[in-house]
Amino acid sequence: MKKHRMAIIGCGAMSQGTHFPNAQKNPRVDLICACDINRSVAEQCCAKFGAQRAETDWRKVVEAKDIDLIVLGTQHNIRGEVIIPALRHGKPVYTEKPLAPSRKEMFDIVYASRETKAPVCVGHNRRSSPAILEFTRLLDKAWQTQTATPPAVDRSAERKHIAEEKQMQLLIRVNDDIRSWKGWIFRDEEGVFFAEMVHFIDLALLFNRSRPVRGFAEGSARGNFTMILRFADGSITTLFHTMVGNFDYPKELFEATVHNVTIAMDQHIEIRQSGLKDESQLKTFPFSEGCDWSKEQGMTGYFHEMTRERQRAEQAGETPRWLNVNKGHYAHMDRFLDHLEGHGPNPNDVASAVPVNLIALKLLESVRLGLPVAIGPEDWQIPE
Ligand SMILES: NC(=O)c1ccc[n+]([C@@H]2O[C@H](COP(=O)([O-])OP(=O)(O)OC[C@H]3O[C@@H](n4cnc5c(N)ncnc54)[C@H](O)[C@@H]3O)[C@@H](O)[C@H]2O)c1
């Protein structure tokens, strides 16, 4: 088995909560280095996750001969300045999302990756969530079907099809709780609107069958907004974000309707569908590793478990344990390792992240101006 000698640059919340533990449990990874401008944080990560050495200067990391894969877990103000030299030293990079905050920086990363042939994988990890992969499979089937189960009252034989029947209506709801956010998100130029919504814009682009042509966002750029993306075939994706929700309530709901099939993906733990007769109407997915104390699955299971857990914690005078769900972080990295070994595609090639980021930036203009914005070839085509 090939061992990938990994360094993680940026040892903050995301790296400590996800990348270090995942690297530690992945038998294909040798964790060589933890790098952070804050030495004590890097050293703590060595002690806690078994990285062999701590560094404070990323330049030493990208030049090191005993490292062959970089994970970049800094905030998005530090991307090209680390990624491009890493690629020039022949090191592939897995970078956290968002890819970068400017067109030039994104293009420079793509050009460097093409020139050096060293791949970059972007951390739109929901692409690798088991529930999202299943949602994608069902949606592909729905796009192809002409035989959705009939409604109780079916008058379709009395008329010809109309054009709108070939469109998809997709709703993505993000229920967030501002009380859990760190302060930097409010000082950041692009905020959660950019940093977080790229996950969902990425999936909207994957799920739709044509290019977006127009976007409009209404609300506050800091949170509590709705984005509307109109696609060339007339399909609409609505992305609803609230920051005044409760964190105990599941965060992510996707609901797609196409060709009279309705498919919902709830919080990466449950899929419901109606219309595809040879598929089950309800499927559930296990919670993340470490949540083995839960017995039930799915949305009903979630609420039963959380009610019991709150009661248990209150009696024991403890903080309730959290029911984590599998949003695909481990699999996304593992699929990238497969790609580096020559098996399978890059799960999130850097070029595919460019339109996602450019559209997110356009929508940011829209929400600030209160106006719809055009989306065109300049938002997805990367010139040679
Ligand atoms: N994929 C996901 O599900 C997901 C979830 C949360 C956050 N993120 C992304 O992860 C990234 C990090 O977020 P976070 O919440 O961990 O931020 P954070 O502020 O907690 O961590 C960033 C770390 O980078 C370090 N750092 C800054 N400059 C550095 C430099 N020049 N060299 C080395 N280290 C440096 C900081 O000291 C800090 O420890 C963001 O881009 C965020 O959008 C992704």
Ligand as a Chemical Component Dictionary entry (heavy atoms), coordinates in Angstrom:
data_LIG
# 
_chem_comp.id                   LIG 
_chem_comp.type                 NON-POLYMER 
_chem_comp.pdbx_formal_charge   0 
_chem_comp.three_letter_code    LIG 
# 
loop_
_chem_comp_atom.comp_id 
_chem_comp_atom.atom_id 
_chem_comp_atom.alt_atom_id 
_chem_comp_atom.type_symbol 
_chem_comp_atom.charge 
_chem_comp_atom.model_Cartn_x 
_chem_comp_atom.model_Cartn_y 
_chem_comp_atom.model_Cartn_z 
_chem_comp_atom.pdbx_ordinal 
LIG N1  N1  N 0  -15.165 21.716 4.344  1  
LIG C1  C1  C 0  -15.806 22.059 5.445  2  
LIG O1  O1  O 0  -16.788 21.420 5.824  3  
LIG C2  C2  C 0  -15.315 23.226 6.256  4  
LIG C3  C3  C 0  -15.852 23.483 7.530  5  
LIG C4  C4  C 0  -15.309 24.552 8.260  6  
LIG C5  C5  C 0  -14.312 25.348 7.717  7  
LIG N2  N2  N 1  -13.836 25.088 6.473  8  
LIG C6  C6  C 0  -12.790 25.920 5.846  9  
LIG O2  O2  O 0  -11.546 25.629 6.484  10 
LIG C7  C7  C 0  -10.707 26.795 6.481  11 
LIG C8  C8  C 0  -10.202 27.048 7.899  12 
LIG O3  O3  O 0  -11.277 27.364 8.746  13 
LIG P1  P1  P 0  -11.099 27.290 10.340 14 
LIG O4  O4  O 0  -12.429 27.519 10.932 15 
LIG O5  O5  O -1 -10.327 26.061 10.688 16 
LIG O6  O6  O 0  -10.172 28.574 10.593 17 
LIG P2  P2  P 0  -9.209  28.809 11.832 18 
LIG O7  O7  O 0  -8.998  30.274 11.908 19 
LIG O8  O8  O 0  -9.713  28.091 13.042 20 
LIG O9  O9  O 0  -7.835  28.100 11.398 21 
LIG C9  C9  C 0  -6.908  28.642 10.523 22 
LIG C10 C10 C 0  -5.516  28.331 11.048 23 
LIG O10 O10 O 0  -4.559  28.741 10.066 24 
LIG C11 C11 C 0  -3.442  29.292 10.752 25 
LIG N3  N3  N 0  -2.676  30.158 9.850  26 
LIG C12 C12 C 0  -2.969  31.409 9.430  27 
LIG N4  N4  N 0  -1.988  31.883 8.639  28 
LIG C13 C13 C 0  -1.081  30.884 8.493  29 
LIG C14 C14 C 0  0.144   30.771 7.774  30 
LIG N5  N5  N 0  0.624   31.753 7.028  31 
LIG N6  N6  N 0  0.834   29.612 7.874  32 
LIG C15 C15 C 0  0.360   28.574 8.651  33 
LIG N7  N7  N 0  -0.799  28.651 9.362  34 
LIG C16 C16 C 0  -1.511  29.788 9.276  35 
LIG C17 C17 C 0  -4.044  30.034 11.915 36 
LIG O11 O11 O 0  -3.086  30.289 12.933 37 
LIG C18 C18 C 0  -5.147  29.060 12.342 38 
LIG O12 O12 O 0  -4.695  28.150 13.304 39 
LIG C19 C19 C 0  -11.556 27.929 5.913  40 
LIG O13 O13 O 0  -11.229 28.148 4.570  41 
LIG C20 C20 C 0  -12.993 27.419 6.039  42 
LIG O14 O14 O 0  -13.856 27.948 5.051  43 
LIG C21 C21 C 0  -14.300 24.028 5.750  44 
# 
loop_
_chem_comp_bond.comp_id 
_chem_comp_bond.atom_id_1 
_chem_comp_bond.atom_id_2 
_chem_comp_bond.value_order 
_chem_comp_bond.pdbx_ordinal 
LIG N1  C1  SING 1  
LIG C1  O1  DOUB 2  
LIG C1  C2  SING 3  
LIG C2  C3  SING 4  
LIG C2  C21 DOUB 5  
LIG C3  C4  DOUB 6  
LIG C4  C5  SING 7  
LIG C5  N2  DOUB 8  
LIG N2  C6  SING 9  
LIG N2  C21 SING 10 
LIG C6  O2  SING 11 
LIG C6  C20 SING 12 
LIG O2  C7  SING 13 
LIG C7  C8  SING 14 
LIG C7  C19 SING 15 
LIG C8  O3  SING 16 
LIG O3  P1  SING 17 
LIG P1  O4  DOUB 18 
LIG P1  O5  SING 19 
LIG P1  O6  SING 20 
LIG O6  P2  SING 21 
LIG P2  O7  DOUB 22 
LIG P2  O8  SING 23 
LIG P2  O9  SING 24 
LIG O9  C9  SING 25 
LIG C9  C10 SING 26 
LIG C10 O10 SING 27 
LIG C10 C18 SING 28 
LIG O10 C11 SING 29 
LIG C11 N3  SING 30 
LIG C11 C17 SING 31 
LIG N3  C12 SING 32 
LIG N3  C16 SING 33 
LIG C12 N4  DOUB 34 
LIG N4  C13 SING 35 
LIG C13 C14 SING 36 
LIG C13 C16 DOUB 37 
LIG C14 N5  SING 38 
LIG C14 N6  DOUB 39 
LIG N6  C15 SING 40 
LIG C15 N7  DOUB 41 
LIG N7  C16 SING 42 
LIG C17 O11 SING 43 
LIG C17 C18 SING 44 
LIG C18 O12 SING 45 
LIG C19 O13 SING 46 
LIG C19 C20 SING 47 
LIG C20 O14 SING 48 
# 
